[in-house]
Amino acid sequence: MAFQLWYTNYFVDIDSDKTVDPKNIEGISELGEVSANGNLTAWHVKSQLHEDDFKRHLNQLLTDQTEINPDDVTVTKGINGGPLSML
């Protein structure tokens, strides 16, 4: 039986005119599996990081590599997922 990893869904809302495609941020894949909406103002991340670690790493990436102010970013923790999430 293969080991199944658990993850948390994080929703990142960006309230800024300075948007960026998250796939262009070096190191973003270390947060987890990232996708974005069409205008790049909302991201979805499936991550194995704890909420505090996730927010700290995201803020550091935004500060170092974009013009997005971390104060303009809202992170919402969604439902945890994994192999038993549908039971």
SVG drawing of the C-alpha trace seen along z (x, -y; Angstrom):
<svg xmlns="http://www.w3.org/2000/svg" viewBox="-18 -49 32 51">
<polyline fill="none" stroke="black" stroke-width="0.4" points="0.0,0.0 1.4,-3.4 1.8,-6.1 -0.7,-8.9 0.2,-12.5 -2.2,-15.0 -2.5,-18.5 -4.4,-21.7 -6.1,-24.0 -5.1,-27.6 -6.8,-30.4 -4.7,-33.5 -6.6,-36.7 -4.5,-39.5 -6.0,-43.0 -3.3,-44.9 -2.9,-46.3 0.5,-44.6 -0.4,-41.1 2.0,-38.3 1.6,-34.8 2.6,-32.6 4.3,-30.2 6.9,-32.9 7.9,-33.2 11.0,-31.1 10.5,-28.7 6.7,-28.9 6.5,-25.2 8.0,-24.6 4.7,-25.8 2.7,-23.2 0.7,-22.8 -0.3,-26.3 -3.0,-27.4 -4.4,-30.9 -7.5,-32.5 -7.5,-34.3 -6.7,-37.8 -4.1,-36.4 -5.8,-37.9 -6.8,-34.6 -4.5,-31.6 -5.2,-28.1 -2.4,-26.2 -2.5,-22.5 0.2,-22.5 1.6,-20.3 2.8,-23.2 1.3,-24.4 -0.7,-27.6 1.9,-29.8 4.8,-28.4 2.8,-28.8 2.0,-32.4 5.6,-33.2 7.1,-31.6 4.5,-33.2 5.2,-36.7 8.9,-36.2 8.5,-35.1 6.2,-38.1 8.6,-40.5 11.7,-39.2 10.4,-38.6 7.3,-40.8 6.0,-44.3 3.0,-42.9 2.7,-44.2 2.1,-41.2 -0.5,-43.5 -2.6,-43.3 -2.8,-39.5 -5.4,-37.5 -4.8,-33.8 -7.8,-31.7 -7.3,-28.1 -9.7,-25.7 -10.5,-22.1 -7.8,-19.6 -7.5,-16.8 -6.0,-13.5 -6.9,-9.9 -9.7,-9.8 -11.0,-13.3 -14.2,-12.0 -15.2,-9.6"/>
</svg>
